[in-house]
Amino acid sequence: MSQPTNTSTASETDISAAADRLAAAIASGTPCAPVRDLIGADDLVAAYAVQRRVDEIRRQAGAVVVGRKIGLTSVAVQQQLGVDQPDLGVLYADMEFPAGGTIPMSRLIQPKVEAEVAFVLGADLVDGPLDNAQVRGAIDYAVAAIEICDSRIASWDIKFGDTVADNASSGVYVLGTERRTLDEVEPAGVVMSMSVDGTEVSTGVGTACLGDPIEAVVWLARTARELGQPLTAGQVILSGALGPMAPVTAGNEVTVTVSGFGSVTTSFSSEEDNA
C-alpha cells in the first residue's frame, strides 16, 4: 500500500484556515463545511498537515495523546472515496469511555459505531523494518472495541482529504475488558457481530480489516514513523472496522461481540439524561 507523498500544492494559509475551521467545529459542536475547498480532495500532505495543526491546538488546550486509530480499512469504503490506502488519526485520553458505561451525545455531532479489534503496545515501534513479526512482538494484548466515529464535516460530506484532516473522522471509543495475547487469539480469524438495541446491524470477520488487523498496524507503524510521530509502548491502537458502521442516537445501546474476545457494550444518552 502506498504511503503519503512528500509534495503538496496547498499553501500554509489554506492549511491554517482549514485547521481553524475544524477546530471551531470541535469547540462549538457544530459541523462545518468540508475543507477540500482549501486543501483539495486528495492532497495527503496538506490533509495530514491540517491534522497536525489541529492536534497542536488540542494539545495546547491540555489534550493527552494515548494512541492512534486506523480508518478506511475496508476496500469498499476506499473505493467509495477513490483511494487505495487507509488513513490514521490521533486518540486522546478523554476519548475513552468505560465498557458498560454511557456516552453523552453532547460529546458527539453525528456519530456512527463500528466494531474493531484494539491493540495495546508493549514496546516501541520506532526502529527496524516494522514488519509483521516486529509488530506482533510489540503487541502486549488485544481486546474487542467499539469505535464511535464522528465527523466535524456537515452531513458526512467527505472526501479523502476531508476525513484525514478531520483526524480520520474520530470520535470516542470503548475497549472490552477481556484481554487476550496473540498466542491466545489470532485477529485475522475472528468473527464479529454488532447489535443496536438487540438488533444485529453489522457482521464481519478479521480478514475484512486489510486482510489481517496486524497488517493494518504494520501500515500504521510505518506511516506514523514516516510522518514523524512513531508508535510507542503503552499506546492504544484501534485497528479498523471489521464490518459496516451504523448510526446511533440518544437512548441506543450497542453491543459488539468478537469471537475469542467476548462482548463489549455501551449506551448513549441525551444531555438531559446527564443533567
N, C-alpha and C positions, 0 to 999 in steps of 0.2 A: 504494500500500500504506500501511496505517496506521502511525503512529508510536506509541511509548509515551505513555500519557496521564500527566497530572501529579497524579493523585489516587490514594490508597491507603487501605485500611481496616486494614492491618496495623500493629501497634504496634511501637515501637522495641525493646521487649523480645522480641517474636516474631521480628523481623528479626535481632537479635543471637543468639537461640537457634538460628535456622536456620543462620546463618553458623558458629556454633560446632560444630553437628552436622556440617556439610560439612567444615570444617577438620579436625575429629577424624578423619573418614574418609580425608582426604588424608594426614594424618600417619601413620595406622595401616595404611593399605592395606586396610582392612576396610569393606565397603559399609555404608551406613546406611539408615534408613527414609526415605521421601520427606519433603520439608519442606513439602508443601502443607497438612499439618495445622496448620502455624504461619502460613503466609503466603497460603494459598489456591491454587487450581489455575491461576488466570488473572489474578492481580494483578501486572501487569508492573512497576509502580513498586516494589512490595515485592520482587519477584524480582531486579530489577537492583540494588536496594539491598543485598540479600544478596550478590549477585555482587561488588559494590564492596567490601563488608566483608571478604569472603574474599580479594579482591585485595589489600587493605591488609595483611592478615595475611601473605600470601605475600611482598609487597614488603618488609615489616619483617624477614622471615626471609632477605632477600637476593635474591629473585627479580627478574629484569630483564625488563621488557616489551619485546618486539620486534615485535609486530604484533597482528592480530585475526583471528578466524575467523568465518565466517557459517554458521549452521546452519539447518536446516529450509527449505532452498531448493526442496525437492520439494513440489509441490502435494499429492501423495498422502500424504506424511508430515504436512503441515499439516492435512489433513482428518482424519487419524488422531488428532491431538491437539486438533482442534476450533479451529484458529486460522487467520488469514488473512495471516500475515506471518512472515518469518524471525526468527531471533534472532542475537545476537552474543556472542562470548567473547573472552578475552584470551589472546594467545600469549606465552609466556615463553622466554627463551634456552635453558633446559635442556630444552625440549620438542623441539627439533630434533635429528634423528639423520641421519647422512650417508647418501647414496644408496649402496646396495650393502652397507650395514653390517648389524649385528644389534642388535635391540632386546630388552633383558632383560624377561621377563614380570614381574619384580619391580616394574617401574615402572608396571604396569597392574593393573586389577582385573578387568574383564570387557570386553576390547577388541573392537571391530568396525572393519573397514577400509573406506574408501571412496576413490574416485578423484576428483581435482579439478584445476582449473587454479588455480595460485597466482600472485599478482602481487607485485612489489616496487615500492614507490612511489619516484619520483624527485623528488617535490615534495609540499609540504604540501597537505592538503585541509581548510583551516580557514575561509577566507573565500570569498565568491562564491556562485553558485547551486548549486554541487556537482551539476551536470547531467552528462549523458553525455559531452559534449565536454570539460568540465573534468577529469573523472575519467580519460578516455582520455589526455589530455595529461599527467596527473600520473604515469602508469604508466611506469616505466623499462623493465621487461621482465616476461615471464611464463614459467612452467615447468609441466611436469606435476608433480603432487604426490600423495602418499599421506597421507591423514589417518587416524590411528588414534584413533577416537573412544573414549571411555570414560565410564563413569557411576559416580559415588560412591553412587548410589541402588541399593539391592539389587534384583537381577533386572531392571534397566532398567524398573522400575515407575514411569514418569514421566508427568507431565502438563506442560503448557507452563511453569508456574511452577517446577516442579522442575528442568527442564533449563536454563532461564535462570539460576536461582540457582546451579546447578552448572556455571557457566562454559560454558554451551552444550554440555555433555557432551564437553568437550575432553579429549584425552589427550596424544599426541605426534604428530609429523609428519615427513615426509621429502620434500625437494624434489629434483626432477630437475636434471640438470646442463646440459641443452640450453636455453639462454636464448634467447627469441625476443621481438622487439618486436611491437607491434600492427600494424605495417606488414607484418610477415612472416607472422603467423598471426592469423586472426580467431577469437576464442574461441567465439563462438556457432556456428561451423561445424565444430567438431572432433567426432571420433568416438572413443569410449573403449572399451577392453576391460580388465577386471581379472581376473587368474587367481590362484588359490591352489594351490601345488604343481603348476602346469602345467594345472590345470583351470579353464576360464573360469567365473567365478561372477557376473559383473556386466558389463553393457554399457550404453552411454548415449551421449548427444550433448550438445553445448554448450547447446542450447536447453532442456535439462532443468533447467538452473540458472536459475530465474526468467526463462526466455526468452532470457537472454544473461548470462553471467558478469559482464560490465561493468555491467549493470543491478543485479546483486547488490551490486557495490561502490558504486554510486550510493546504494543503500538504506543500506549500511553507513556511508558517509561522512556522510550526513545524520543518521542515527540516532546515530552516535558523537558528532557535534557537539552534537546536542540533549542528549545525556547528559553533556556537559561534558568529553569526552575525545576531541577530534577526531583524525583520522588525520594522521600526519606523515611526511615524507620518510625513506626507509630502512626503513619498516615492511613486514613480510611480511603479505600478505592471503590467507588461504585462502577461496576464493570460494564453496564449496559443492559438494555431490556432483553428479556427472554421471550417476549410476546408483545402484542399491540397494547398501547396505552388506552386509558379510559378516563373521561371527565368525572369529576366529583363535585358535590355541593355540600353545604351545611346539612348535618344530620346523617350523612352516609358513614357506613362502617366498611372498611376494606380489609380483606384477609388474603394473604398470599401464602401458598404452600409450595415449597420446593423440596422434592424428594431428597432425603438424606439430611436436610437442614430443618425440617419441621415447618411450623407456621409462624407468621408474624401478622399482627393486627393493629390497625389504627383507626381512629374516628375523627370526624370533622365537625366543628361546632361554629355557630354564629357568634358574633361579638356579644350578643345579648346573653348567650349561654355562659360566657366567660366573665360577665359583669359582676 
